[in-house]
Amino acid sequence: MNSFDAIVIGAGVIGSSVAYHLARFGAKKVLVLDRTQIGAGTTSQSSGILRTHYSVRENVALAQSSWGVFKDFANYLQDEDAASGMVQCGYLICAPEGEKLEPLRQALQGQVNQGVTVQYLGRDEARSLLPIAQFDDAALIGYEPEAGFADAYLVATSFARTARRLGVKIMEGVEVHRLLTEGGQVTGVETSQGTFVSNTVISTQNIWATDIARWTGIPTPVVAERHAVLALEGPNPYTFQMPVFKDLGSPGMLYCRSYGGNQMLVSEGTVGETLTEPHNEQGDISLDYIVDVGEQVAQRFPAFDEAGLASSWTGVYDVTPDWNPVLGRIPDVKGLIVGYGFSGHGFKLSPGVGRLLAQEALGLPTDVSLAPYALERFRSGHLLTGLYGKGAVS
Ligand SMILES: Cc1cc2nc3c(=O)[nH]c(=O)nc-3n(C[C@H](O)[C@H](O)[C@H](O)COP(=O)(O)OP(=O)(O)OC[C@H]3O[C@@H](n4cnc5c(N)ncnc54)[C@H](O)[C@@H]3O)c2cc1C
């Protein structure tokens, strides 16, 4: 009764996607365990932005395949109740003269080479799409019309519900205490509700992936990093028709999107506050920080000089040294597969990653090679560092 074809630890958007894909590929007995609830981890803190803009070509490919799923979510899941809350408003990115200009030029060209629809805009064209912004300093502006944002929590719960309908067992409020192995082979997990047996365990634990190091002695190069997200109430609407905006010219490499009505959701795309322990509880956001971000926003969106703070929250990224995830098998422990280290950009990759990890777990050919994302890269030095340096744009 307690024996399964595969056990997934973590029911965030990644684990839920893995579980759905395992069932869809025909796995009969799949168990998902989460110590809290589906989507209640860092997934619930996401800004939800979907773009294929990356400077790492593997990420472009994963984001592209995932985008195809978000666009047609209910059909893909073959479940009319599934929803992603997607708003296809486009993604505008601009850089002034300076160090970010060449990376932007190369990343846009890379996207074009990989078949993504990208437009190069003049300042007036950019202004017509996002009239609340000024582009006086912009030396290069790229626009991805198909991009936008969606609801990460809704996507996680949709994947999980459809997985359940396909026979997956999801247990909430169950904490995994230990990975069980025999002779280097995974045999199951010990939990707060007893032992569950399987030769295949997929860990999608995000910042808590450091458990793996405790359980196996194998390093997990991931740190928990807290970031703040602000919703500013401006004098003019930031409509759902206006694109998500990435400002490579601002000190915080800000990203902004509509949050409905006159509200703009804004956050910095740079390094956050490192936490000593992995947890995703709310942290303080200082007034100085709010003023600093507000000033950066006002530079780009002059009318937001008068904006007020409508709401705010903090969220935690699972950051690796190259700001890209670790995906695939851990060779020293047979049967253990991991997906962690999404470094603040995992939602947009979640359908593709879930599919790849499920394929790998079931011994099926993977759509694309997982090799570039292997843990081994931190030993070999073949890192996946993006052209923009540290930060979630990667
Ligand atoms: C502020 C913020 C903004 C973001 N914005 C974007 C964005 O705009 N676009 C984008 O693409 N991405 C964004 N991201 C990143 C994206 O949201 C995450 O990469 C993604 O949601 C991570 O999903 P996950 O399943 O890996 O992790 P989680 O949702 O954290 O799930 C991990 C789960 O594992 C469970 N767990 C861990 N250890 C155990 C254990 N021992 N036993 C049982 N259960 C366990 C936890 O309870 C948790 O539910 C953002 C993230 C944050 C924090």
The ligand as an SDF file (V2000), in Angstrom:
LIG
                    3D

 53 58  0  0  0  0  0  0  0  0999 V2000
    9.1790   37.3000   -5.0720 C   0  0  0  0  0  0  0  0  0  0  0  0
    9.2810   36.3070   -6.1910 C   0  0  0  0  0  0  0  0  0  0  0  0
    8.9870   36.7010   -7.4810 C   0  0  0  0  0  0  0  0  0  0  0  0
    9.1030   35.7870   -8.5300 C   0  0  0  0  0  0  0  0  0  0  0  0
    8.7550   36.1760   -9.7840 N   0  0  0  0  0  0  0  0  0  0  0  0
    8.8440   35.3020  -10.8100 C   0  0  0  0  0  0  0  0  0  0  0  0
    8.4500   35.6870  -12.1140 C   0  0  0  0  0  0  0  0  0  0  0  0
    8.0210   36.8250  -12.3330 O   0  0  0  0  0  0  0  0  0  0  0  0
    8.5420   34.7670  -13.0960 N   0  0  0  0  0  0  0  0  0  0  0  0
    9.0470   33.5100  -12.8910 C   0  0  0  0  0  0  0  0  0  0  0  0
    9.1560   32.7400  -13.8480 O   0  0  0  0  0  0  0  0  0  0  0  0
    9.4210   33.1250  -11.6540 N   0  0  0  0  0  0  0  0  0  0  0  0
    9.3160   33.9740  -10.6150 C   0  0  0  0  0  0  0  0  0  0  0  0
    9.6670   33.5920   -9.3620 N   0  0  0  0  0  0  0  0  0  0  0  0
   10.2070   32.2460   -9.1800 C   0  0  0  0  0  0  0  0  0  0  0  0
    9.1440   31.1800   -9.1510 C   0  0  0  0  0  0  0  0  0  0  0  0
    7.9920   31.6470   -8.4880 O   0  0  0  0  0  0  0  0  0  0  0  0
    9.7320   29.9520   -8.4620 C   0  0  0  0  0  0  0  0  0  0  0  0
   10.9000   29.5520   -9.1640 O   0  0  0  0  0  0  0  0  0  0  0  0
    8.7710   28.7820   -8.4130 C   0  0  0  0  0  0  0  0  0  0  0  0
    7.4980   29.1450   -7.9310 O   0  0  0  0  0  0  0  0  0  0  0  0
    9.3640   27.7200   -7.5090 C   0  0  0  0  0  0  0  0  0  0  0  0
    8.5240   26.6150   -7.4370 O   0  0  0  0  0  0  0  0  0  0  0  0
    9.0240   25.3430   -6.6510 P   0  0  0  0  0  0  0  0  0  0  0  0
    7.9980   24.2980   -6.8540 O   0  0  0  0  0  0  0  0  0  0  0  0
   10.4440   25.0500   -6.9880 O   0  0  0  0  0  0  0  0  0  0  0  0
    9.1250   25.8070   -5.1190 O   0  0  0  0  0  0  0  0  0  0  0  0
    8.0520   25.9980   -3.9130 P   0  0  0  0  0  0  0  0  0  0  0  0
    6.7870   26.6030   -4.3890 O   0  0  0  0  0  0  0  0  0  0  0  0
    8.7750   26.7010   -2.8320 O   0  0  0  0  0  0  0  0  0  0  0  0
    7.7440   24.5000   -3.4920 O   0  0  0  0  0  0  0  0  0  0  0  0
    8.6190   23.7100   -2.7320 C   0  0  0  0  0  0  0  0  0  0  0  0
    7.7350   22.8850   -1.8030 C   0  0  0  0  0  0  0  0  0  0  0  0
    8.5160   21.8670   -1.1800 O   0  0  0  0  0  0  0  0  0  0  0  0
    7.9780   21.6300    0.0940 C   0  0  0  0  0  0  0  0  0  0  0  0
    9.0010   20.9620    0.8970 N   0  0  0  0  0  0  0  0  0  0  0  0
   10.3030   21.3350    1.0270 C   0  0  0  0  0  0  0  0  0  0  0  0
   10.9700   20.4750    1.8260 N   0  0  0  0  0  0  0  0  0  0  0  0
   10.0760   19.5300    2.1960 C   0  0  0  0  0  0  0  0  0  0  0  0
   10.1450   18.3640    3.0210 C   0  0  0  0  0  0  0  0  0  0  0  0
   11.2790   18.0220    3.6330 N   0  0  0  0  0  0  0  0  0  0  0  0
    9.0330   17.6260    3.1800 N   0  0  0  0  0  0  0  0  0  0  0  0
    7.8750   17.9770    2.5710 C   0  0  0  0  0  0  0  0  0  0  0  0
    7.7410   19.0700    1.7800 N   0  0  0  0  0  0  0  0  0  0  0  0
    8.8250   19.8170    1.6020 C   0  0  0  0  0  0  0  0  0  0  0  0
    7.6300   23.0310    0.6010 C   0  0  0  0  0  0  0  0  0  0  0  0
    6.6710   22.9840    1.6210 O   0  0  0  0  0  0  0  0  0  0  0  0
    7.1310   23.7190   -0.6710 C   0  0  0  0  0  0  0  0  0  0  0  0
    5.7210   23.7060   -0.7800 O   0  0  0  0  0  0  0  0  0  0  0  0
    9.5380   34.4550   -8.2850 C   0  0  0  0  0  0  0  0  0  0  0  0
    9.8110   34.0480   -6.9820 C   0  0  0  0  0  0  0  0  0  0  0  0
    9.6660   34.9510   -5.9360 C   0  0  0  0  0  0  0  0  0  0  0  0
    9.9390   34.4810   -4.5440 C   0  0  0  0  0  0  0  0  0  0  0  0
  1  2  1  0
  2  3  1  0
  2 52  2  0
  3  4  2  0
  4  5  1  0
  4 50  1  0
  5  6  2  0
  6  7  1  0
  6 13  1  0
  7  8  2  0
  7  9  1  0
  9 10  1  0
 10 11  2  0
 10 12  1  0
 12 13  2  0
 13 14  1  0
 14 15  1  0
 14 50  1  0
 15 16  1  0
 16 17  1  0
 16 18  1  0
 18 19  1  0
 18 20  1  0
 20 21  1  0
 20 22  1  0
 22 23  1  0
 23 24  1  0
 24 25  2  0
 24 26  1  0
 24 27  1  0
 27 28  1  0
 28 29  2  0
 28 30  1  0
 28 31  1  0
 31 32  1  0
 32 33  1  0
 33 34  1  0
 33 48  1  0
 34 35  1  0
 35 36  1  0
 35 46  1  0
 36 37  1  0
 36 45  1  0
 37 38  2  0
 38 39  1  0
 39 40  1  0
 39 45  2  0
 40 41  1  0
 40 42  2  0
 42 43  1  0
 43 44  2  0
 44 45  1  0
 46 47  1  0
 46 48  1  0
 48 49  1  0
 50 51  2  0
 51 52  1  0
 52 53  1  0
M  END
$$$$
